Structures are given as structure tokens and as C-alpha cells.
């Protein structure tokens, strides 16, 4: 079993060319057909890693993101797709321990600008897409950066943001916002600099985790 080596993933599975899951770390998802899922079709069509937006699993109610990696042999013949599903909470877990200043927010947007996760939780905002919002525009326009802007809740904060996702994709966008007045103190300005570094470290660690999982899964498949 290879799943224990990658605890950050909710499920690990393989789907054949018709989209049927033929083996998985969780027996309850074996037999499910995902041929209608955009990430599955994209992985096969583009022959590269594809990343879903926020989805709800068909065998569970868990909100997750799926990484789909096509599998091909030495003759470049496709045989299916390796699936790695990551719970949304894993992406933002380092910022959910209450260590940020009061009235700070952690936001996760999909590639279309929809807010798919927020700490603290705000049901009225989760699921909202507001492409006219300056923060959303900035997040979608660049892979990383900082800016002072009003968020979806109308509160002005200083944000650090960065994108993470599959190869040649900006599938997900993480933003951390701290109230401007909090940052006026010199000590907290230093804290903000540390936060920006921490955000970059988080995204790098996530990318390494995904890359490590891809390499580990592919090596295991080739050894079968």
C-alpha cells in the first residue's frame, strides 16, 4: 500500500481510459466513473497534470481538489489517470491555528475567481465570484504579489497572495489578508514580512508534496 506514505491526500486511485476507477486506497470509490469530470478529460487531452476546482466527492461529502496525472507507457500509449484528492482544509491548515492577528482572513480562490474556502468561515461569501473586486482581479492576474485592497467583505486589508496548481496552470489562489491598521506598528510590519515568507514557504511545500506524490506513484506503477 502506498497511501500511508502520502497522508496529505484523501484518496489515491487509478481510473482507466473510460473513466472507471479500477483501484483505489478507499474501496468505496472503486467502480465510480469520472469520465464526465473536466480534470479527467483535461489530463488525457493535454497529457499533463490537471487540477480540478473545488468538488464534492461522489462517495463522500468532503470538499476536495483532485490532481489527475495521465499514465503512459514507453511507447506513449495512454492507459489511464492516477488521481490524488486533497482536502481543502489541508491547503490552509497552517493558517487555521489562530496565530494571525484579529480580523485577518485566509482565502482560497479557484481559477475562475470563485471563493471556495475562507477562514474564518463566512457562508454568505463562500461560493461568491466577484470579478470586479480589486483583490480578485489581482489574484487572477499574477502568480504572486501583495496589495492593499477591500476584500469580498468590504474590509480593507493588506494581502499577500500566490497561485498553486498543476503544470502550466494557476488552478488555485491563496490569499492572506491582515487589517491595514494592524500593520502600522513597526513590530507587526516585521510580522507581515514574515507572513509573506511563510506564505511562499507553504506554497513551495505544497508543490513539493504534490511533486513527491507524483514521482512516488509513477515509480510504484512502473514497478508493477
N, C-alpha and C positions, 0 to 999 in steps of 0.2 A: 504494500500500500504506500502511495506517495503523498496522500493528503496530509498526514501528520507533519510532514516536512514544510508545509505551507499553511500554517494556521490562520493567516490573514484572509484566506479565501473561504467563502461559504460553501461552495461546491466546486469540484473539478470533474469534468466529463468529456466524453468524445461523442460527436454527432457525425453520422455518415453523410454521404453526398445528398441524400434525400431529406436530411434534417432530423432524422430519428436518433435520439440519444441511445447508444448501444451499451455504454458502460459509464459508470459514474461513482463518485465517492459516496453518494447517497442513493441507495437502491430505489427510493420512491420516485426519482426523476427518470429512471431508465424506462424507455418506451415513449417518452414525451417527444412530440415533433415540434421543431423550432424553425421549420423551413420558411415560415412567414415573418420571422424576425429580421429586421433590417441589418443587424450586426452580422448575422449568419450569411446573408446574401452578399454583404459587402466584403466579408473575409474571403469568400470564394471568388467573387468577381475581380477584386483587386489583388488577390494573392498576397495579402499582408494582414497584419494585426488590425482588427476592427474593434471599436469600443462602443458599447450601447450608451444610450442616455439612461435616465432613471427608469427602471422597470420593476414590476412586481412579479416574482416568480410564480409559475403556474402550479407548482406543488407546494408553495408556501406563500405567506403574506409578507415576506421580508422584502423591503426595498433594497435593490441591489443594482450594481453595474456589472455588465458582462464583458469580458475580454475574450475575443474569438480569434484563434490563431490557426490558419489553414495548415494542413498536413499534406506534404507531397513527397514522393519518393525520389530516388536519384535520377529518374527519367522525367521529372517534373510533372508526373501524373498526380492529380489531387485525389485524396482518399477521404477527406472529411475535415472536421474542425475540432480543435481542442478548445474547451470552454472553461474559463475561470471566472467565477462570480464573486464579487467583492461587496460586502455590506457597506452601505453609505456611511454608517457610523464609523467604520474603520478609517475613512479618509479624514475625518475631522476629530477623531478621538484625542489627539494631542492638545486640542484647544477646548476640550469639554470638561476640564477639571476645575473650572472656576478661577484659574490663575490670571485671566485677563481683567483689566480694570472694569469697574461698573459701567453699564450701558454699552459695553463693547459687543460686537456681533461677529459671528463666523458664518459665512455664506458660501454655498456651493451652487454654481450655475451650470446648466448643460450647454451644449454648443449652440443652441438656439436662443440663449439668454433667459431661459426659464429658471426661476429659483427653485431648486429641488430639495434643499436642506438648509436649515437655519438653526443656529444656537445663539440666544435662547429660541425655543420653538415659538412660531407665530403662525398658526393655522391660516389666518386671513391672508398672509403673504406667500406662504409656500404654494408653489404651482403658478405663481404670477409671472407673466412675461411683459416687461415694460421696456421696449427698445428705445424709448425716448429718454429714459433715465440716464444721466451722465455716467454714473457708475457702471451700469450695464454696457453702455457704449464703449467705455474704456476697457472693460474686461474682455469684450469680444474683439476689440481692435488690436490688442497687443498680447504677447505671451506673458508679459510680466510688467509690473510698474507700481507706482504709488500715486495717489491723488487725494485731494480734498473734495468731497462731494456729498450731496444728500443721497441717502440710500432709499430703498423702496418704502421705508417707514417715514421718510421725510426728515430724519435726523442727520445733521451734518457731521461727518466723521472723516478722519484720515484713514485711507485704506491702503493696504499692500495686497497685491493680487498676483496670481500666476496660474498658468494653464498646465494641465497634465492630461495625458491620454495616450493613444496609440501612436505608432509611427506615422509621421506626416499628418497628425491630427491634433486638434485642440478640443478634445471631447468634453473635458470638464474644466471648470474655472473656479478656483478657490480664492476667496477674498476675506481678509481680516480687517475689521474697522474699529477704531478707537476714537472716542469723542475728542474733538479738537481742543476743548478746554482742558482736558486731562493732560494733553501733550505739551501744554505751555510751560509746565515745570521742567527745569533742566534735567532733573533726575529721570523723569518719565520720557523725556526726549531720548535719553540713552536707552531706556527700556524699549522705546519704539524701534530704535536701530537694531536692538537685539531681536525684536519680534520679526523684523524683516528677514534677518539672517535665519531665524528659526523657521519661517515660512519656506524659505528656499531649501533649507535642510530637510524639511518634511517632504516636499515635492521630490527632491532628489532621492530620498529614502524610498518613497513610493515607487518611483521609476525603477530603482534598483531591485525592489521586491518583485515587481512585475517582470522585469527582465530575467531575474533569477528563476522565477517560476517558469517562464517560457523555456529557458535553457534546460532546466531540470526535467520538465515534462517532455520536451522533444528528445532529450537523451534517453529517457526511460522508454519512450515509444520506439526509438530506433533500436533499442536493445531487445525489444520483444520479438 
